Amino acid sequence: MKMSSSDIVLSKENDRKSIRSFLVRELKPKGKLFTPFNLISVPVIIMGIIIIVIRFAKGLGAVTNLTQETPWGLWIGFDVVTGVAFAGGAYVITFMVYILNLRQYHTIVRVTVLNGFLAYVFYAGALLLDLGKPWNVINPIIGNSFGVSSVLFLVAWHFLLYMIAELIEFSPAIAEWLGAKRARKILSGMTLGAVILGITLSTLHQSGLGALYLMAKEKIHPLWYSEFIPILFFVSSIFAGLSMVIFEGSISYKVFSDQISAKDHKSHHNIIHGLAKVCTITMFVYLFLQILAFVHGKNYEYLGTRMGNWYLAEMLGFVLLPMILFFYSYRKRNLLIIKVAAIVTMLGIIINRLNVTIIGYNWDAAVQYYPTWKEIVVTLTIIFIEIWIFRWIINRMPVLREAPSWAKY
C-alpha cells in the first residue's frame, strides 16, 4: 500500500521524536550524583579545563616548567608514554582470544578494548597540550619536517590506525546499543581483520615509543639507556596492560556487578588467575632482558651512586617483587595478592617510564625539570574525564552485560 505525502511527513516526525527521546534518555545521568568520586573529580576537571584554556591562550610557559632543554615533561612521560603501556591490555587480550583461541577470556574483550581505545584517544589528545604549536600535530603524519623514515612518522601513523582498529573492534557494541542489526552484522564481520591489524600495530608502536629515545643517548642516564629500549618497552607493555586489566577489572567487577551475569561472575576469578600467570612469565623475560642490558652496558660503576640505588629499587622492588607475588598468588590461587601485585607492577611501570623520560633524562643538568601543580591537575583532569566517559558507556552499552538476544545469532 502506497503511503501518502502526509503519512510520510508524519512518519519522519515520529522518527525524529523517537531519536530525540532516545538521546534525552541516554544522556540523562544514571545512579547517584553525590558519590566520593564525583565530588573529587568534578572540581579537578573544572580547574583543569581552566588551566588548559590558559595554556592555549598564553602558551606552555604559563602553566608548565618546560624549557628548550627539557621540551618533554609530565604530559609526555606519564600521559602518553606511560598511558600507552597501560593500554597494552587490549592487544594482549584480543591476541589471546582471537589468535590463540582462549575463549575463557572472551567476556573481558569488550571492556578491555574500550579501555584501550579511550586511553589512546585521550593520550593522543594530550599531545596537543604539549605542542607549542598544536596545529603542527599533522606534521609527523604527513612526514613534514621529520621525513617518512623517522620513528615519529611510524609512531604517529600507528597511533592513528590503531585507534581506528580499536573503534572497529568495539563498534558491534555500539550497533547493539542503537539496535542497528544490519550494521552490527557488517561490523562483526570486520572484527577479526581489525584485531589482526591492531595487534600488528601495537607490537610496533609499543616498541616504537622506546625507539624514540634511542636518539637521546647523551641525555638519558646509562642505567636506563640501552639498545634494548624498544624491546623492553614492548615486553613491559604486556604485563603493564594485563596489570591494568586486573586492577580495572576488579573495580568494575564491584561497581558494575549488577550488569555481570552469574556465569561471568563464576569465571572472574579464573580469568584473574590466568592473567597472573602471563604476568609472571613476561616479567621474568623483562627482568632477564634488563640484566642483559645492564651487563652489556657494563654499568657496574653506577651501582653505588644515588641513581644506582634508585635503579636497584626499581628492579628489585617493582619488577622482582611483583613477579614473585604473581607467581606465589597463582600457585596458591590467592586473589588478594594478585591484586596487590598488579598495583605494585603498575607503580613500577610508572616509575620506569618516568625514569626514562624525566628523572633519568638530563639527569646531570644544572637545572632539573619538575612538573608544576598545574601540569599535575591537567593530567588528573584527562584521567577523570576518561573515567567519566568509560562509566557512561558501561552503563548504557552491552560491554559487561550480555548482548541482546538478536545479536547472538
N, C-alpha and C positions, 0 to 999 in steps of 0.2 A: 504494500500500500504506500502510495507516494505521499510524502509529508508536504503540507502547505508551508508557505513562507512564514506564516505566523507561528506554526509549530516548530519550525527550525529556530526562529528567534527565541522562542520560549525554552527550547532545549538548551541552547547556548547560554541563556541566562541562568538556568538551573545548574549547568556545569560550572559557571563562574561562582555561583553561590556555594556549590559543593567544595570547590577548591579553596575558596575564602574561608569557609568554616573549618576545613581540614587544617589550613595553615594556622588559624587562630587557636585551634585545639592543641596543635603540636608545639606552638611557641609558648603556650601557657606553662608557667613553672609547675613542676611536679615534686611532691614531697615537701618537707619542712624548709622554710626560708631561713629561719634563725638557727642555723647549725654552727658549731665551732669553726668549721672550715669556711663557711660563708662569711662569718663575722671577721675572720682573719684575712681572707683573700680579697674581699671587696675593697677595703681601704688601700691595700697594697696595689691592686690593679689601678685604682683611680690615681694614686700617686705616681705609679709607673707610667701611665698614659700622659700625665702632665710632663714628666721628665722627658719622655720621647718627643713630645711637641717642642720642648726647649732644645733638645738635641738637634732636631731638623731646622729649627729657627736660627739657632746661634752656633751650631757646629759641634763637633766632638769635644773640643776643648772646654766647652761649658759644663759638661757633665762627666767627663772621663779624665783619667790620668795618662791617656795615650799620648805618645810623642813620636817624632820621626824615627827615633832609635827603637822604640817599642810600639809599633803600629798595631800589633795584635795583642789583645788583653783578655779579660774575662769573657766577653761576648763571643770570642772565637774559641778560646781554650775550654770553656765549660759549655756554653750554649750549643756550639757546633761540634767540636772535636769529641767532647765527652758525650754529648747527647746522641750523636750518630752511633757511638759504640753501644749505648743502651738500647737503641732502636734495632740492634742486630738480631734480636729475638725473632723478628718477623721472617727474615730469610732462613734462619736456622729451623724454625718450626715448620715452615712451608716445605723446606727440603726434606725434613723427617717424614712429613705426612704424604706429600705428593710424589717424591722421588724414591724414598726408602719404603714407602707404603706402610708406615707405622700408624695405623688408623686410630690407635688409642689416644693420640694427641689431636685428633680432628676437632674435638669440642673446643679447643682453645685457639684454633686457627684464626677465626674472625676477630676476636678481641685482640690478639697479638698483632695482626695485620693493621687493625685500626690504630692501635697504639703506635706502631711503626710509622704509619702514614702521617698521623698528626705530628709526630716528632720531627719528621723530615720537613713538613710544611712550615712548622714554627721555627725550626733551627735554620732552615734556608732563609726564612724571613728575617731572622736575627742578623744575617749577613748584611742586610740593608742598613741596619743600625750602625754597623762597624765601618761602612764605607764612607769616606769623606764626601764623595760624590755618588750618592746611591744610584743615580741614573746610569752609572758606568757598570752596573751589575751585568749588563748584557755582553760586556767585552770578553769575558772568558768563554762564553757560549759561542760567540762568532769568531773567536780566535784573534780578536783585535788586541794589539799591544803585546800579547804573550805568544801568539802563534799556535798552530794546531798541534805542535809537538810537545807543548808544555803539559806538566802534570795537572795544572789548574784547569786547562781546557778539558782534560779527561774527567776530572772530578766534577766539573760543572755539568757536563753532559750526563754523567752517571746519575747525579742528583736529580736532574730534570726527568730523565727517562724512568728512574726508579720510582719517583713519586707517581708518575702515570701508571706504571705497572702495578703498584700497590692500590691505586684507586680502582683499577680494573678488577683486581683480586677481591676488593671489598664491595664492589658495585652490586653483586647479586643481593646483598643485604639491603641496599638502598632500594632496589627494584621490588623486593618483598615488602618493604615498608610502604611503598607507594602503590602496591597492588598491581604492578606492571608485569603481567605474566609473560608476555611475549619478549619484552626487554630482558627479563630475568633469564629466560631460556638462552637468548643470544649471549648475554654476558657470562653465564655459567660455562658456555662453550669456549669462551676466551680465557678462562681462568688458568688452565694448565700452561698455555703459552706465556701468559703474563708471569706465572710463577717461575718458569724456566728463565725468562728474561730477567726477572727480578733477582733471582739467585746469582746469575752470572754478573749482573751489575754490582751487586752487594760485595761479592768476593773481590771485585776490582777496586771499588771506591773506598772500602774499609781500609785496604792496604794503600790506596792512593792518597788518603789523608796523611798517612805516615810518610809516604814518599815526598810530600810537600816539604818535610823537614830535613830531607837529605841534603838540601842546598844550604842548610844553616849549620854546617859542621863547626865553624869557628865560633858560633854563638851558643850552642847547646852544650851543657856540661858533658864531659866524656862518659860519665856513668849512664847517661840516658841517650847518648847519641851512638848509633851503630848502623852499619849497612843493613841490619836486620829489622830496622824500624817498620818498614811496610809489612813484613811477616808478623811481627809482634802485634801490630795494630789489628791485623786480620784475626789472628788466633784469639787475642783478648776480647775481640768483639763477640765471639761465640759465647764464652761464659759470662761476659758482661750482659749480653742480651738475654740469656737464659736466667740470670740472677734477677734481672728486671721483671721477667715473666713470672718468676716465683714470688717476688715482692708485690708486684701489681696484682697478680692473680690471687694472692692470699687476701689482699684488701678487698678486691672485687667479690671474692667468694663470700665475704661477710656483708659488705654493703649492699650487694645486689643478689643476696641469697634467694630472695623470693622469685627471681627470674630463672634460676637454675633448676633443671629437672632433677628428680630423685636419682635417676641413673647417672647423671653428671656429677651429682653430689658424691656418689659412691666412688667414682673414678678419679676424683680430685686428688686424693692422697697418692694414688698410684702414679699419676702424672707428675706430681712434685718429686716423688722419689726417683722416677726415671730421669727427670731433668738434673737432679743432683748427681746422678751417675755420669751424665755427659759433662757436667761442670768439672767433676773430679778429673776426668781424662784430659780434657782440654787445658785445665790449669796445670796439670803435670807437664804437658807438652810445652806450655808457655814458660814454666819455670825452667825447664831444660834449655829452652832457647835463650832465656835470659842469662843463664850460667854460661852457655856457649858464647854469647855476645860479650860477656864480661871477660872471659878467658881470652877470647880472640882480640879484644881491645887492650889487653894487658893493663888493666886499670887497678891493680893491687895497691898502688901508692895512694889512692884516694880513700881507702877504707878507714883510715884513722882520722880523716877530716870531718868537719861538720856536715858537708854534703854526703860524705861516705856513710856516716851514721844514719842520715835521712834515707839514703838508698837502701841500707840494710833493713831499716824499719819498714819500708815499702815491700821489700821482697819477703821478709820473714813474717811480718805482721798482717800483710794484706794480700799475700799470694800463698805462702806455705801454710799459714794457719787456717784460712778458709778452705783450702784444698783438703787438709786433714779433717776439718769439720764436715765437709761434704762427704768424704769417704766414710767417716765414722757413722754419720747420721744415715747414710744409705744402707750400711751394713746392719745397723740397729733399727732402721725404719723409724727414726726419731724426727718427726715433722718440725718440732720447735727448733732443733739445732740446724736443720736445713734452712729455715728462715733466717736464723742468726748468721749463718754462713753466707747467705745471699746478700744480707745487708753489709757485712764486712767486705765482701767482694766488690759491691758497688762503691763503697768508700775507697777501696783500693784502686778501682778504675779512675775515679775522680782524681785521686792523688797522682796516679801515673800520668794521666793526660795533662794535669796542671804542671807536673814536674817537667814534662817535655815542652809545653807551650808557654809557661810563665815562670815557674820557680827556677828551673834549670836553664831557662833561656836568658841570655845576657846576665848570667849568674855572677860574673866578675865586674859588672858595670859599676861606675861610681854612684849612680843614682838608680835605685831599684824601683820597678813598677809595682804599685799596689792599687787594686781597684777602689774606686770611690764608693761611698754608700749608695750613690745614685746608680752606678753600674749594677750593684747587687740587687737593688729594688727592681730595676728593669728586668734582670734575669728572673727574679721571683715572679714578676708580672707575666712573663712569657710562659712560665711553668703553670701558674694558676689559671690563665686563660685556656691553656691546653687541657687542663683537668676539667674545667667547666664544660668545654665543648665535648670532651670524652664522655662525661657524665650525661650530657644532654642526649647524645647519640645512643648510649647504652639504654637509657630509659625509654627510647622510642623505637629503635630498630631491633630486629632479631639478631642480636650479636651474641648474648649469653643465653637467651631463651631460644627455644626451638623455633625453626622456620614454620610458616603456615603450612597447613596440610597440602595445599595445591602445589607448593614448591618442592615437595618431596618426590614428585613423580616426573 
